[in-house]
Amino acid sequence: MISIGASLACAVHCVLLPVLFTTLPLFGIEILENIYLEVLTILVSLLIGGRALWKGYRQVHGRVYMLAWFGTGMLMMVAGNFVHGSTFEIVAKLGGATLVIMAHVRNWQRSRQCHVCKTN
């Protein structure tokens, strides 16, 4: 059920974001330079993504490296926010996002392989 909601949110995001990016500056709202939006996005990602990985870790696979990938990736994305306009920002954010994605994909693969999982 959460996956369906996340997919729907993604679809709405992909449709509305270009519209928002082009119209909000007309009203004096700079969404791309908004630190509060960035912090909110990272916190939501940390909470939802962390919960999914923690659940997989505790109930299914017990692989610590997935949690380490996720944590390191999130730290890299946060670190990238402290140096705007540099190569480090791009490398940190892309590298961090890659680690987070790898952790989620591996967690999903391990969870799908589980035949005797707890249901919680």
GIUR-V434839 format. One record per pair of residues at least 24 apart in sequence whose C-alpha atoms are under 10 Angstrom apart, sorted by the first residue. I is the first residue (numbers start at 1). J is the second residue. Records with the same first field share a line. If there is no record, write none. Layout:
BEGIN
I = J, J
END
This chain:
BEGIN
35 = 81
38 = 78, 81
39 = 78, 81
42 = 74, 75, 77, 78
43 = 74
45 = 74, 100
46 = 70, 71, 74, 100
49 = 74, 100, 101, 103, 104
50 = 74, 100, 104
52 = 104, 107, 108
53 = 103, 104, 106, 107, 108, 111
54 = 107
55 = 107, 111, 120
56 = 104, 107, 108, 110, 111, 117
57 = 107, 110, 111
58 = 118
59 = 111, 114, 116, 117, 118, 119, 120
60 = 107, 110, 111, 112, 113, 114, 115, 116, 117, 118
61 = 107, 110, 111, 113, 114, 117
62 = 107, 110
63 = 106, 107, 110
65 = 103, 106
66 = 99, 100, 102, 103, 104, 105, 106, 107
67 = 100, 103, 104, 107
68 = 99, 100, 103
69 = 96, 98, 99, 100, 101, 102, 103, 104
70 = 96, 97, 98, 99, 100, 101, 102, 103, 104
71 = 96, 99, 100, 103
72 = 96, 97, 99, 100
73 = 97, 98, 99, 100, 101, 102, 103
74 = 99, 100
76 = 100
END
